[in-house]
Structures are given as structure tokens and as C-alpha cells.
Amino acid sequence: MTRQWSKREIQIVSVIESTVGMVGDLQAIAGKAMPEIPSLDNPLLEATPESQRKLA
């Protein structure tokens, strides 16, 4: 069960990182025309050890 949750956590972190990257790209293209997304401005998620290992 722990292994399954670990896989899910990695998938969730990947989706969140991809979403944040996509929003950043859209903001770069659309500029001020794109509305702010308040939930992405808050540091709700901290880097997990798994995501830090992927970046290293």
C-alpha cells in the first residue's frame, strides 16, 4: 500500500508541476489578459524529496 501511495504522490507532484509550468507559459503569451489564479500564488506545496531527486 505504501508503494502505491508513493507512486500516486509522484504522479500528483508531476501533474502539479506541469500545470504550474503551463500556466506560466500562458501568462508569458497572454500577459495581463490572463486572469490571476490565486491558488497557484500560494506556496501550498513544498518540494518533496522525490521531486528534488528528479531535478538532481
N, C-alpha and C positions, 0 to 999 in steps of 0.2 A: 504494500500500500504506500509506503514511504517513497519507493522508487517511482510509482505512478504520479504522486503529487509533485515530486521533483521534476519529472518531465513536463507536467502541466505548468508548473511555475516558470520553467524555461520558455515554454510556448507563450505564456501570458506576457512575460517580460519582452519577448521578441515582438509580439503584436503591439505592445505599448510603444516600444522604441520606434517601430516602423510608422505608427500613427503620428507620433510626435515629429518624426522626420518629414512625413508627407505634409503635415500642417505647416512646418517651417518652409518647405518648398513652395507651397501655395501662397504663403504670406510674402515670399520673395517675389512671386509672379504678380499677385494681385495688389500688393501694397496695402494702402489704407482702405481699399474697397472691401477687404475681407474682415468680417467681424472678429473680435477677440473671443477666445474660448477660455473662460476663467479657470476651468478645471485643469488646463494644461499649464497655467502660470504658477500654480501652487506646487511646491516641491513635495507632493504627496508620496512619491515613490523614491526610495533611495536605491542606489546601485546595489544589487545583490552580488554575493561572491561569484555566482555563476556568470553574470554579465561582465564582471570585471575580468574573469578568466578568459572570456571570449575576446575581449578587447586587447588583452596582453599578447 
